[in-house]
Amino acid sequence: MVKKLKLPEGEGGMTKTDRNILEYIVVCISEFAVRYGMHMKDAYIYLKQYKGIEFLKEFYDVEHTLSFDDVLDDLYAICRKNGGAA
């Protein structure tokens, strides 16, 4: 279970949309780690290095409507395209 962060909105805080995107990315990292037998920190580093997190931020509006299986398949393809392990 992912613990939700309580961040103030407004000055220096995050908007509700930004919080939703952040929470979604955290869950995607966690699910990616589970699928590929990685520690969450290693999954984060891998996804960051091979543009998976950038992809999730850019295409959040579409990706969050898909199943996690489809999202994880997309992340695998994006990372592989950007030099990640095959």
Secondary structure as the mmCIF struct_conf table of DSSP 4:
data_model
#
loop_
_struct_conf.conf_type_id
_struct_conf.id
_struct_conf.beg_label_comp_id
_struct_conf.beg_label_asym_id
_struct_conf.beg_label_seq_id
_struct_conf.end_label_comp_id
_struct_conf.end_label_asym_id
_struct_conf.end_label_seq_id
HELX_LH_PP_P HELX_LH_PP_P1 VAL A 2 LEU A 5
BEND BEND1 GLY A 10 GLY A 10
TURN_TY1_P TURN_TY1_P1 GLU A 11 GLY A 12
HELX_RH_AL_P HELX_RH_AL_P1 LYS A 16 ARG A 35
TURN_TY1_P TURN_TY1_P2 TYR A 36 GLY A 37
HELX_RH_AL_P HELX_RH_AL_P2 MET A 40 GLN A 49
TURN_TY1_P TURN_TY1_P3 TYR A 50 LYS A 51
HELX_RH_AL_P HELX_RH_AL_P3 GLY A 52 GLU A 58
TURN_TY1_P TURN_TY1_P4 PHE A 59 PHE A 59
HELX_RH_AL_P HELX_RH_AL_P4 TYR A 60 GLU A 63
TURN_TY1_P TURN_TY1_P5 HIS A 64 THR A 65
BEND BEND2 LEU A 66 LEU A 66
HELX_RH_AL_P HELX_RH_AL_P5 PHE A 68 LYS A 81
TURN_TY1_P TURN_TY1_P6 ASN A 82 GLY A 83
#
